[in-house]
């Protein structure tokens, strides 16, 4: 069975939409366990939350192939049997493959296994107490799950790269497993240490637009998470308000993007340039109501006009305010996610300017060229659920 998959750096689980799901749109396009001789079903169920909705899934195991030479025997996955996810109406994917740091999944599974382990232990100590067989199996699954390997671990992948095409009419991109471009062409790349143990977060010491600071200027700075699952750039509300104030003082419009300023972000002593088309676009469609509060104007009607596309969210981290460098960053920079190889080679990002062909370029023009604005359908904007939860709490342990 062949499926379209989303490869998401902001999550770490493997979800497969199933024909058992009656709330997932056209179920005939999804995974059918009855057609597989290697399917292994289990009793444990869980809820996964994404920016586009929630799913109820059941633990299972299956043989998986993700491409030439990328075969896994008996990979654990979550078979989605119920969903409240409007994005499924588009029928653009059937599988979500999380490629976030594997240690995050294991830490979460260990935390969630404590209660099931206690329930099983108490039952074993109580004479005559027998739990229902399905309950016992589900509890045992929860206790054993931390020992299962993620997709990245099974494949032996220690590094992979992501680059999205920047041409407005091109929505494609590249995902390269076992990528060695940063090692073959180290002069093209800047290597950034991780400021986070749970995500692909780095430390920024300043963000400016048109030569004026808008964020991350207070010591010790802020955390910037590079995330392929976030559609736009997410920034603190004060930074977005300051950026809009500066732009309103300039005589620029979408007819010539080269007259608009770039966003400059300082990360570990290096300057990263996000040109105007990374944060200004011609928008169409209707922003999903659940995301309206993150946009600077809360208009949820359908419209078509030029707009500053910086989502606002005030979330604190151990370093400072949270920024999320979503798809716009990956259109400008070829990014290698390196899981590291021990204490002498810790986890890091290797980042290079991307050419129009989505290859590491090694150069970045600071003089903007005349480009057409990207057209963004607001109805397709997505935020990872972890970001929404962080917004609700006002903090996140990155």
C-alpha positions in Angstrom: 0.0 0.0 0.0 1.4 3.4 -1.0 0.7 6.7 0.7 1.5 10.4 0.7 3.4 11.4 3.9 4.2 14.6 5.8 7.7 14.6 7.3 7.4 16.9 10.3 10.5 18.1 12.3 8.1 19.4 15.1 6.7 16.0 16.1 8.2 12.6 16.7 5.4 10.0 16.3 4.4 7.9 13.3 0.7 8.2 12.5 -1.1 6.3 9.7 -4.7 7.1 8.8 -6.8 4.0 8.6 -9.9 2.8 6.7 -11.3 2.1 10.2 -11.7 5.9 10.6 -15.2 7.1 9.7 -14.4 10.7 10.4 -11.3 11.1 8.2 -12.8 11.9 4.9 -12.5 9.4 2.1 -11.4 6.4 4.0 -10.8 4.3 0.9 -7.5 6.2 0.4 -6.1 5.1 3.8 -4.3 2.2 5.2 -6.3 -1.1 5.3 -4.9 -3.4 7.9 -6.9 -6.4 6.4 -4.7 -6.2 3.3 -1.5 -6.7 5.2 0.0 -10.0 6.3 2.5 -8.2 8.6 0.1 -6.0 10.5 0.2 -6.5 14.3 -2.6 -4.8 16.3 -2.4 -3.8 20.0 -4.9 -2.5 22.6 -3.2 0.8 23.7 -4.9 3.9 22.5 -3.9 7.6 22.7 -4.9 11.1 21.5 -2.5 13.1 19.4 -3.0 16.8 19.0 -1.8 18.9 16.0 -2.4 22.4 14.9 -5.0 21.2 12.4 -6.9 19.0 14.9 -6.9 15.9 17.1 -6.7 12.2 16.4 -7.6 9.0 18.4 -5.1 6.3 17.5 -4.3 2.7 18.4 -0.9 1.2 18.7 0.2 -1.2 16.0 3.3 -2.6 14.3 4.0 -3.0 10.6 6.8 -3.4 8.0 7.4 0.1 6.5 9.3 1.4 3.5 10.0 5.1 3.2 11.9 5.1 0.0 14.7 3.2 -1.8 16.8 1.4 0.8 14.7 2.8 3.7 13.0 -0.4 4.9 12.0 -1.1 8.5 10.7 -4.4 9.8 8.1 -4.2 12.6 8.0 -0.4 13.2 5.6 0.8 15.8 3.0 3.3 14.6 -0.3 4.8 15.6 -3.3 3.7 13.5 -5.7 6.7 13.4 -9.2 5.4 14.0 -11.0 8.7 14.7 -10.1 12.3 13.9 -11.3 15.9 14.2 -9.1 17.4 11.6 -10.6 19.6 8.9 -7.4 19.4 6.8 -8.2 15.8 5.9 -10.9 17.1 3.6 -8.1 18.2 1.2 -6.9 14.5 1.1 -3.3 15.7 0.7 -1.7 13.1 3.0 -2.4 9.8 4.6 0.7 9.5 6.9 2.5 11.8 9.3 6.1 10.9 10.0 7.6 12.8 13.0 11.3 13.4 12.7 11.8 15.4 15.9 14.6 14.5 18.3 14.0 10.8 19.3 14.9 11.5 22.9 11.8 13.6 23.3 9.5 10.7 22.4 11.3 8.4 24.8 11.2 10.9 27.6 7.4 11.4 27.1 6.8 7.7 26.9 8.7 7.1 30.1 6.7 9.8 31.9 3.4 8.3 30.6 4.5 4.8 31.6 4.7 5.5 35.3 1.0 5.2 36.0 0.4 2.0 34.0 3.5 0.4 35.7 2.0 1.3 39.1 -1.4 -0.1 38.2 0.1 -3.4 37.0 2.3 -3.6 40.1 -0.6 -2.9 42.5 -2.7 -5.6 40.7 0.1 -8.1 41.0 0.3 -7.5 44.8 -3.4 -7.8 45.4 -4.6 -11.4 45.9 -7.5 -12.4 43.6 -7.4 -9.1 41.7 -7.5 -9.7 37.9 -7.7 -6.9 35.4 -9.6 -7.5 32.1 -7.3 -9.0 29.5 -7.5 -6.0 27.1 -6.7 -3.6 29.9 -3.7 -5.6 31.0 -2.4 -5.7 27.4 -2.8 -2.0 27.0 -1.0 -1.3 30.2 1.8 -3.6 29.3 2.1 -1.8 25.9 2.4 1.5 27.7 5.1 0.2 29.9 7.1 -1.3 27.0 6.7 1.6 24.6 9.7 3.6 25.8 11.9 0.7 24.6 10.6 0.9 21.0 12.7 2.7 18.4 11.6 5.7 16.5 11.6 5.8 12.6 14.9 7.7 12.7 16.5 5.2 15.1 15.4 2.2 13.1 16.8 3.7 9.9 20.0 4.6 11.5 19.5 8.2 10.4 21.7 10.7 12.2 21.1 13.6 9.9 18.6 14.7 7.3 18.0 17.9 5.4 15.0 20.0 4.4 14.6 22.7 1.7 11.5 24.2 0.3 11.3 25.8 -3.2 11.0 29.5 -3.0 9.3 30.4 -6.3 5.7 31.5 -5.6 4.3 29.0 -8.1 6.4 26.1 -6.7 5.1 24.3 -3.6 7.5 21.4 -3.7 10.7 20.8 -1.7 13.4 18.3 -0.9 13.8 16.0 2.1 17.2 14.2 2.1 17.8 11.2 4.4 21.4 10.6 5.4 22.4 13.9 3.8 26.2 14.6 3.8 26.1 17.9 2.0 27.3 19.8 5.1 30.3 17.5 5.4 31.2 17.6 1.7 30.8 21.4 1.4 31.5 22.7 4.9 32.4 26.1 3.5 28.8 26.6 2.5 27.3 25.9 5.9 27.1 27.5 9.3 26.8 25.0 12.1 24.5 26.1 15.0 24.5 24.4 18.4 21.2 23.5 20.0 19.8 25.7 22.8 17.1 23.1 23.4 17.0 19.5 24.5 13.5 18.7 23.2 13.3 20.5 19.9 15.3 22.0 17.0 15.8 25.3 18.9 18.7 27.7 18.6 19.6 30.9 20.5 19.1 34.3 18.9 20.6 37.5 20.2 18.7 40.0 18.1 16.1 40.6 15.4 15.9 43.8 13.3 14.0 45.2 10.4 15.1 48.2 8.3 18.1 48.6 10.8 15.8 48.9 13.8 15.6 46.2 16.5 12.3 44.5 17.0 13.2 41.6 19.3 15.6 39.3 21.2 17.7 42.3 22.4 17.3 41.7 26.1 19.9 39.4 27.6 20.2 36.4 27.2 18.1 36.6 24.0 15.4 34.3 22.8 14.8 30.7 21.5 14.2 30.2 17.7 12.8 26.8 16.8 13.2 25.7 13.2 10.0 23.7 12.4 8.8 22.3 9.1 5.3 21.9 10.5 4.6 25.6 11.0 3.3 27.5 7.9 4.5 31.0 8.9 7.0 32.8 11.1 5.7 33.1 14.7 7.0 36.0 16.9 6.1 37.8 20.2 3.3 40.3 19.8 5.5 43.2 20.8 8.0 42.3 18.0 5.2 42.0 15.4 3.7 45.3 16.5 7.1 47.0 16.2 7.7 45.5 12.7 4.3 46.7 11.4 4.9 50.2 12.9 8.2 50.4 11.0 6.7 49.1 7.7 3.8 51.6 7.9 6.4 54.4 7.9 7.8 53.2 4.6 6.5 53.7 1.1 6.5 50.1 -0.1 3.9 47.7 -1.4 3.7 44.2 -2.9 4.1 45.5 -6.5 7.9 45.6 -5.9 9.0 43.5 -3.0 12.6 44.7 -3.4 11.6 48.1 -1.9 10.6 46.4 1.4 13.1 45.5 4.1 14.4 42.1 5.1 14.2 40.7 8.6 17.8 40.1 10.0 18.1 37.6 12.8 21.3 37.1 14.7 21.9 33.5 15.7 25.1 32.4 17.4 27.0 35.4 16.0 25.7 34.9 12.4 23.2 37.0 10.5 20.4 35.2 8.8 18.3 37.2 6.2 14.6 36.7 5.7 13.6 38.7 2.6 10.2 40.5 2.5 8.5 37.6 0.6 9.2 35.5 3.7 6.9 37.6 5.9 4.7 39.6 3.5 2.4 38.0 1.0 -0.8 38.4 -1.0 -3.4 36.4 1.0 -6.5 34.7 -0.1 -9.1 32.6 1.8 -10.3 32.6 5.4 -8.0 32.1 8.4 -9.3 29.1 10.5 -11.1 30.6 13.5 -8.8 28.7 16.0 -5.8 30.7 14.5 -7.5 34.1 14.3 -6.1 35.2 17.7 -2.6 34.6 16.5 -2.9 37.0 13.5 -2.5 40.7 14.1 -6.0 41.5 12.8 -8.7 39.1 13.8 -10.6 39.4 10.5 -11.8 35.9 9.6 -13.7 36.9 6.5 -12.5 35.9 3.0 -10.3 38.5 1.4 -7.4 39.0 -1.0 -4.8 41.6 -0.2 -1.2 42.2 0.8 -0.5 41.4 4.4 2.3 41.1 7.0 2.2 37.4 7.7 3.8 37.2 11.1 1.8 35.2 13.6 1.8 36.5 17.2 2.3 34.4 20.2 3.8 35.3 23.6 5.6 32.2 25.0 8.5 32.1 27.4 11.4 29.7 27.3 14.4 29.2 29.6 16.4 31.6 27.4 13.7 34.1 26.6 10.7 34.7 24.2 9.9 32.0 21.7 10.2 32.5 17.9 9.3 29.8 15.4 11.1 29.8 12.1 8.6 27.8 9.9 8.4 27.2 6.2 9.5 30.7 5.2 13.0 30.0 6.8 13.2 26.6 5.0 12.6 28.4 1.6 15.6 30.6 2.2 17.9 28.2 3.9 18.9 24.6 3.2 18.9 23.1 6.7 20.5 19.9 7.9 19.2 18.5 11.1 22.0 16.6 12.8 21.2 14.3 15.7 24.9 14.2 16.7 27.3 11.4 17.3 28.2 11.5 20.9 29.8 14.1 23.2 32.4 15.1 20.6 29.7 15.8 18.0 26.5 17.1 19.7 23.2 17.7 18.1 23.1 20.7 15.8 21.7 22.4 12.7 23.9 23.1 9.7 22.4 25.9 7.6 23.3 27.2 4.1 21.7 29.7 1.8 19.5 27.8 -0.6 19.6 28.3 -4.4 16.5 28.5 -6.5 17.1 24.8 -7.3 17.0 24.0 -3.5 20.7 23.2 -3.4 23.1 24.6 -0.8 24.3 27.8 -2.5 27.0 29.1 -0.1 26.1 32.7 -0.9 23.3 35.0 0.1 22.5 38.3 -1.7 22.0 41.0 0.9 20.7 43.3 -2.0 17.2 42.2 -2.6 16.1 41.3 -6.0 12.7 42.1 -7.5 10.4 39.2 -6.7 6.7 38.6 -6.9 4.9 38.1 -3.7 3.9 34.6 -2.7 0.1 33.9 -2.6 -0.8 32.3 0.7 -4.2 30.6 1.2 -5.0 31.4 4.9 -7.3 28.4 5.0 -4.2 26.2 4.7 -2.2 27.9 7.5 -1.1 25.3 10.2 0.4 25.5 13.7 1.7 22.4 15.6 -0.5 21.6 18.6 2.5 21.9 20.9 2.8 25.5 19.9 -0.9 26.1 20.7 -0.5 24.4 24.1 2.6 26.5 24.8 0.5 29.7 24.0 -2.2 28.6 26.4 0.4 28.1 29.2 2.6 31.0 28.3 5.8 29.0 28.4 7.4 25.9 26.9 10.3 23.6 27.9 12.2 23.7 24.6 
